[in-house]
Structures are given as C-alpha cells and as structure tokens.
Amino acid sequence: MGDTYHTLAASAEASLTEKRSRFLSFAIPVTTAEEARDAVKRFSKEYFDARHVCWAYMLGSERLDFLSNDNGEPSGTAGKPILGQINSFNLTDLLIVVVRYFGGIKLGTPGLIAAYREAARLAIEAGEIIECHKKETITFTFPYLAMNDVMKVVKNPEITIVSQTFDNSCEITLSVRADSAPALASRLSSISGVTLR
C-alpha cells in the first residue's frame, strides 16, 4: 500500500427506504476509537427514537483497528455489512453509522444485510474519497547557534512543525510524510550539534 491511504474529506450522509423501514446513513472521518465512540453516542442521543443505531469503524493507515456493532439487530446483519463497505472501498479513519426506523415489515436476515450494506455504500458515495499520506514525527534538539542551519532544512511546505521550544538548548518536533522521514533525519543529523531523539 506504500505510504498512502484513503479516507473521506468530510462527513457525508444518505438515506434508503426498504419495505417501509428507513435507513439514515452517516460516514464520518475519525482518527481515534474514542472519537468514533463519542460520535456513536451523539447519534444514539439524537436518534433516540430509532429502533437501531448500528455502526462500524476502521482506523489507522495499516487498517488493523476496527470494530462493528449490530445494536440489537440479529448478529452479523448490520455492523459486518457496514464494515464490509468500508473495506470494499479500501477506506480507513472512517466511522459509518446507520440509523434504522422500523417500518413494520420484517426484512429477514438477507434483507437486513442488503439494506445495511446499501445504506453504508450510499453514505460513502455521497462523500469525497481523498488520498492521504502516512506521517512520521521527528524530534530533535540543537544549540541556539545552529538555528539558521536547522531552519533552512525545516522551512519546507512538506514539513509541519508540531512543536518548538527555543532556549539555550532548542527542541523541535516535525511531522513529515513517512517516505521522506529518513532523508530528513539524515539532513538534520549532518548539522553540527543536532541530536535526534
């Protein structure tokens, strides 16, 4: 997969009606499990009158951190199909919540799976898929005298300064694309007085 991954640029939503049951689907970019859980709580509160608030999320550029929840629907009929759509679009850092208002007609297991899958797909397609780059942070210290040389290296649109402390001894933390990190670390190391942490 290299140093790139895909997610949505912003939140998106869609809706679907299946045999009088209404499915409202929301795709929300998130970066932590806590952020995802907070969003699920907000939707559960906002749609307290809905029969089910089902969800799934995938996190991290390696796509190893994921979770899904059927919220009272038969096991495997809601969370898994939602997660399946995140996977089929090869996305990460994304939470999808599908709110179901029961319409009085049972959909059965295959019907539920198809409806939740479709609702999740529509929410993803309503959004804009973007490519992101894996980031790495580099922290280093240097004497104040080396400031000019250091600044020549870090003043670059590809590099973000996360934090900096200027005193007798200075410290900077940078964020840079993972594939550029080794070259940047090497350039910084070649400056007299710079110590990578």
Disulfide bonds with the S-S distance in Angstrom:
none
